[in-house]
Amino acid sequence: MEQPPKYAAIATLRSWYARHERPISSLSLIGGFVFDAITLKRVDMFWDNFWVIVHLLVVGICIILLNREENEGAGAIASDSDPAKLHFWLLNILQFFFGGLISTFIVFYFRSAVLAVAWPFFLILALAFVANESFKRHYARIDFQISFFFLSVYLFAIFLLPVLLHQISSAIFLASGGVSLIILLGFLGLLKLFTKEGFKRGKNALLSSVVGIYIVVNALYFLNLIPPLPLSLRDAGIYHSIARNASDQYVVTEEAGSIWDRFLTFLDIYPAYHAAPGSAVYAYSAIFSPIAFNTNIVHEWQRYDAAKKKWVTAITIPLGVVGGREQGYRTYSINTGLSAGKWRVNVKTPSGQLVGRMIFSVVIDGAVPVLATETKS
């Protein structure tokens, strides 16, 4: 019996998607990442967090439906590549929304990261993003589904809890892990109602995976390799002078040619800072902190000891940060009498997480360098 035109068109469209599923999936994930980078603004915004919550809800619903279908005998192996089966579409939706979650976390954490330090964390996120695209067949396994779900909930809780509690600390981080485990246990209880057999078969692999993720995330945090969301460094620089004018702007002076210096900094090459003996050096930072999130940071001035081949802390200066300013709360520290050589100023939380870093090389020179003036609002 011939199908009505509209059903024939739907069948044709489904078949076309199944044939081109891989390139469509790749393009949609890349497009989603670009979309997130443009549209996601702040970790303390309602809609940005609502975006993450919707993704988690869709992922949770897909996991339940996938395993309920399998529990009722639908079988993942027979329907993974059949666009006429619900299982095919649930797997594709699950993959797409997991990709959306990972890209969201990459965008948020990247804005608060010093790549030279946090690269292991981003390597893990990048591998998760690639795995999401490359290992679709593993989504038929319940331990793989739950592992990705737990990792997503954990990464979300790490920055959401500080936003809600208006503080950042090791205790808050540990609480985020506890909340993530509670959410996971609640979800597993719900899942067990629909997938008793499948859940029992994957129990050992699932337990090992969840424990492994929890240990790795905690290790990354206590090694200070996870960016300190919700704090982020909006602006920073090393200057010859800083003054506040009547319009509440900071007027700074820096050596001419600073665009090239910033490029050198980007390449992790230390730009020259010409200083007279005993002169003052100013380290400026603008730290974004959510509304009602008042906290402290430190400027850790360090000199590289070439003989010992290690960084030596010269002085640590505590500074306060008031939350809510879009451009970041502006503050600075002063150090005098710097010796010639490589220097860096680490902007850290009191618990040691790195918010940002300024690097420069002091050249002791009696001549006054050519300075340019910049205003920071």
N, C-alpha and C positions, 0 to 999 in steps of 0.2 A: 504494500500500500504506500503510495507516494505521500511524503511529508508535506504539510502546509508550507508555503513559502517562508513564513517567519521562522518556523522551526528548522527548516533547511538552512536558512541564513545563520542561525545560531550555531548549528552543527558545523557549518563551514568556518565560522569565526573561531570556534573552539579548536578545530583541527589546525587552523592557521597558527593560532597561539601555541599549540603543542609543538608544531614544527620549528617555530622560532623562539621557543621558550628561553633558551640560554642567552642569546643576545638581548632580548627584551628585558630579562631579569637584570643583566649586567647594567644596561643603560638606565633602568629605573632606579637601581641602587645608587649609581653615580649621580643621577639627577636629583635623587632624594638627599644625598650628601651636600650637593651644592645648594639646594633649597634650604636645608637646615643651617648651613653656614651663613646664608643671607638673612634668614627670617628669625632665627633664635638669637635673642639679644642678651637676656640676663637670667641668671639662675634663680633670682627671687621674683620673677614675673609670674603671675598666675597662669597665663595662657601658655607660657613655655613649659611649665611643669604639668599643666593639664595635657599638653601634647604627649609628654612621656607617659602619663597615667593611661591615656587612651590606648597608646601602643601596648602597654603592659596588659590591659584588659583584653584587647583583641588577641594577643598572644596566648593568654590564659584560656580564653574561650576556644581557640583553635586547638590547643593541646587537649582539652577535655573532649571536644568533638572528634578529633582524630582517634583518640584512644577508646572512646565509646564505640565508634564505628568498628574499630579493630576488635574490640571485645565482643561485638555482636556478630563477628564473622565476616566482615567486609574484606579484611586482608589487605595489608599495605602493598605487598609484592605485586599483586595483580592489578592494582589501580594507580601506581605511582606515575605512570606515563599515559594513562587513559583520560583524556579531557572530558569524557562523558561521565566520569565518576567524581563524587564529592571529594574523595580522598585526594585526588590530584589538585583540586582547587584549594583545599585546606592547607596542603603542604606549601603551595605557592604563596598563599596569604601569610602563613607563618614565617616563611623565609623573608618575605618583603618587610614585614613589621619588625622582625629581629634585626634586619639590616638597618631599618630606620632608627631603632634604639641605639645600635652601636655607633652609627654616624652622629647621632645627637650627643652621645657621651664624648666622642672624639672632639666635636666642636666645643663643647663646654669645658672639658678638661684642658684642651689645647690653649685656651685663652688664659689659663692660670698656671701655665707650665714654663719651666726652663728646660728646653729640650736636651741640653747638655747633661742634665741630671735625670730628668724623667723619661728618657728614651726607652728604658726597659718596659715601663708601664704602657707607653704608646705602641711599642712593638707587640705587646700582648693584644691590645685593642685592634691593631692592624691585622694580626693573625686571625683574630676572631671575625673581623670583617671579611677576610679572604675565605675563611672556613665557612662562613654563612653562605657565600656564593658558590663554593666549590664542592661542598659535601652535603648537598641537598638530600641524598638518599639516607643519610644518617638521621634526618628528622623523623624517620619512621620509628626510631628507637626512643623509648620514653626517657632513658637516662640522658641522652643528648638534648632532648627538649627541655627537661627540667634543669640541666646544667646551665644552658643559655638563659633560661628564665631566672634562675637564682643569681647569676652574675649580673643580669640587668637590674634586678631589684636591689642588689647590693650597691652597685655603682650609683643608682638613683638615691638611695638612702644616705650615702656618704656625704652628698652635698645638700640634700633636702633637710636633714635633721639640724645641721647648723643654721640654716635659714630660718627654720621654725623656732629654734631655741635661742637664736641671737648670740651664739658663741661658738668658738671652735677650740677643740682640745682633744687630747687622746681619749678622754672619757666619752666624749660625744662620738668619736669614731667607733669605739667599742660598742656603744649603744646602737649605732647604725647597723653593726653586724648582728647584734641581738635582735633588733627589729626585723632585719632581713630573714633571719632564721625562723622567727615566729610567723612571718607572712608565708614563708615556704611551707612550714608545717601545716598551716591552715589550708593552703592550696592543695597539699598532698592529701589532706583529709577529705577535701571536696573531690579530688580526682579519684580517690579510692572507692567512692560510691559508684563510680561508673566503670572502673577498669580494674577490678579485683585481680584477675589473672595476670594481665599485662604488668600491673604494678608489682606483683609478687615476683615475676620473672626478672625484672630489672632492678630489684631492690638493692642488691649488693653493689652493682656498678654505679647506681645512683648515689648511694651513701659515700662511696669512695670519691666520686666526682665532686660532690658538694663539700666534703671535708677538704679535698685538695684545693678547691677554689677559695674556701675560707682561709686556709693557711697561706696561700700565695698572696692574697689581697692584704692580709695582716702583715706579712713579711715586707711587702712593698711599702706599706704605710710606715712601719717602724724603721725602715731604712731610708725614710724621707724621699721615696721615689714617686709617690702619688701627689699630684698637684693639689695645693691647699684650697680647693673650692670651699666656700663661695668667694674667697678673696682673689683678686687678680691685680696685676700691675698694669695700669693704664699708660703711665708715662714715667720716664726716669732719665737721669743724666748726671754727669759730673761737670761742675761749673766753677768758674773763677769767683763769682759772687752771686748772691741771691738777695733780693729786697722785695718787700711787699708794698705796693703803691696804694693810693687812696681809693682806687676802684676794686680793691681786693684781688688784684692780680699779682702774680709773682714775676718780677723782672729779673732775668738771669743773663749772665754774660758767659760766652763760651768762645773757644778758639775758632777763628774763621776756617772755613773748609770742613765744617762739622758733618756735612752730608757724606763726604768721603769717610770720615771717621766712623759714622754710624754703619756704613757699608763694611768697614773693617771689623767693627764690633760684631756684625751679623755673621761674618766669616770666622769669628772667634780669634781675630787678630787684634792685639791690644793697641788702640790708638794713642798717640802721644799727648801727654798733658804737660805743658811747659810751666814750671813753677819756680818762683824765686825761693831761695833758702828761707825756711821758717814761715812761708806764706800759708794761708788757709785754703783748704780744698772743700768744696761743697758737694754733697750727694743729695740729689732731689728725687723724690718718688711720689707718685700719685696712685694711691691704692683704692681700688673699688671695693666697697663693702656694702651689703644690702641695707635697706632701711632698718633702723633701730638695732643694727648690728655694730656696736661700738667695741673695739678690741684694741690690742696692742701689737706692735711689730718691733723688730730691732734692725738697726743698720749695723752689720758686722763688717768692720774694716779689716781686710786681710792683706798681708804682704807675702809675696812669694820668696822663700828663702832658697836661692839657687844652690847653696852649699849643701843644705839638707834635703833639697828637692821636695819641699812640702810647703803648704800654706800655713802661715802663722798669724793668729789673730792679734791685731794691734789694739783694738778698742771695740767695744760693743755698746751701742747707744740705743736705749729704749725710746720709743715714740708712740704716741697715741693715734688712733684712727677712729673717726666718726663716720658712721655708715649713712648711705642714702644718696651721696653725690654721684651723679651719672659719670662725670669725668674723673672721678676718684678723689679721695681726700688728700690734699697736698701737704707734704711735710718734708723736712730736710734735716741733715746732720752735718756737722763741721768737724774736720780734723786738720791739725796743723803739723808742720815740720815733717812732712812725708819724705822718706828717703827715695833715692832713684831706684827704678826697677818696676816690676809688674805689681799692680794692685788690683783688688776687686772689692766691691761693696755688696755683700749678700743681704737681701731684704728677706727677713725670716719672720715666721710666727714665733711666739715664745717657746713653743714645743720643738722648734727646729725645722719646720717645713719651709722649703724655699719658695718664696713668692716671686722673686726676681733677682737679677744680678747685673751689676754695672762693672765693666772691666776697663782698665786704662793703664798706661805705662808712664810713670813720672820721669820727666827729664828736668834735672835741676839746671836752670838757666837764669842768669841775672837779667837778660834782656826781656822786656815786656812783650808778650806775644800780641799779635793783632786779634782783637776781640770783637765779637758780634753780639748784639743785644736781641733777646727774644722775650716775648711776653706770654705767660702761661695763665690762662683763665681758669 
